[in-house]
Amino acid sequence: NKKQTGFPEGFLWGGATAANQLEGAYNVDGKGLSIFDMVTFVPKEQRGNDIEMDVKSLKELEELLAQGDEENFPKRRGIDFYNRYKEDIALFAEMGFKTFRMSISWARIFPNGDDLTPNEEGLVFYDKVFDELSKYGIEPLVTLSHYEIPLHLVRKYNGWTDRRLVEFFVRYAETVFDHYKGKVKYWLTFNEINISQFSPYIGSGILVDQVEHVEQAVYQALHHQFVASARAVKLCHEIMPEAKIGCMLARMEVYPETCHPDDVLVALEEDQKNLFFTDVQVRGAYPSYMLSYFEKNNIKIEMLPGDEEILLQHPVDFLSFSYYMTQVASGNPDKLKQKGNFSSGIINPYLKSSDWGWQIDPKGLRITLKKLYDRYQVPLFIVENGLGAYDKVEEDGSINDDYRIDYHRAHIEQMKEAINDGVDLIGYTSWGCIDLISAGTSEMSKRYGFIYVDQDDYGNGSLERKKKKSFDWYKEVIRSNGTNL
Ligand code: BG6
């Protein structure tokens, strides 16, 4: 019963990325198109908000396909990690990374998603990446699906609305588990599985013009994803008994705007809609509050015999989540909810915001950790956290990102407090440890990295990598295991 003080030995410090935002080489060595290859860059002035990234109709999708490479599709080029992974991994190693979060692009392994046999060249690429990481003793943490649904599955099946995707995903998971066993010990199934509530195309590959009742389609698709995830957990344990596999939630703690009971109740209900995902994936069953929500909203989930058993018998080993912000909820229906990223639109007057309006709340991370641990009592892993900011390269080439250092320091301090409070936290991978393409806005100029990449929103630049001031700071954080902040 010894209580942990400060970061435990073996804490998994590192950085996080996703294939579609980093690799480039979108049509090389047999890779098929995936959903994010179809999202174009829209300049800030013309954009409604930061999560308008969905392709919404089959017609729009076919038009985008017909455009070839003429439009600006930033995720197709990424930051050329496909060719520069050795240089990038050497920089991660120099920072002392214990772990590196990355995703496998499903469409690199199964170009159409429903193929019967994998694309060998795709498998070889990740072999090379894992071998390179292993040279430096960096443990890969691999997401199976990070907004990378093969496009063919959208066009032919309307994504996860179709039950057949469960089998395609299981085939993909089994293939990569078999192939990379011995090389990868930490796995995640779906990145930010709750994203489908905001972006049906990115989260579940759904074209909303193809369905009658969008919410119904989204929750049905999510049911298929839950089953696929649980089956992947089962397979992972069978194929690699020593491996650990987790779920991944975009966690958004909801604060009531005031102590008025109406605000408190709405905050609680909003929070439940977010925790629903981990309730299913960690506790192994649909929570009653959600069944009641389905009933009220005329949503009927079609389940096959055995689905509930699969969910119950194969919960995840740990809970991972991204943390960028908290939300504020009001019981007053007149308080119009304007959409801005994921948050409700009600501004928290006690917090500052990033240049993209994301409210910065380090203490909210401590609250998040304590609440999640109270609820689930499983190891927690923060697999994304960071500050998207404009960086300036000075004349002497330096990049003085003190704001980023301040951001991470404040969050890491709160992680330490949470550990001291008794939370079992096993790791921290900062988002976009190297500058990459933004998921929400497809900008390059929204930078998160400790490593600068010379490229602009239109793909101009040398792609040269440069260390920012935060590089040495994070290196010392890792070296001192979170003591020197
Ligand atoms: C998370 C995603 O939503 O937030 C990442 O898992 C994403 O893929 C990150 O990049 C930051 O969001 P954005 O829109 O600033 O890139």
Boltz pocket constraint, residues with backbone or C-beta under 6 A from the ligand:
constraints:
  - pocket:
      binder: B
      contacts: [[A, 18], [A, 21], [A, 50], [A, 191], [A, 192], [A, 250], [A, 322], [A, 384], [A, 388], [A, 431], [A, 437], [A, 438], [A, 439], [A, 440], [A, 441], [A, 446]]
      max_distance: 6.0
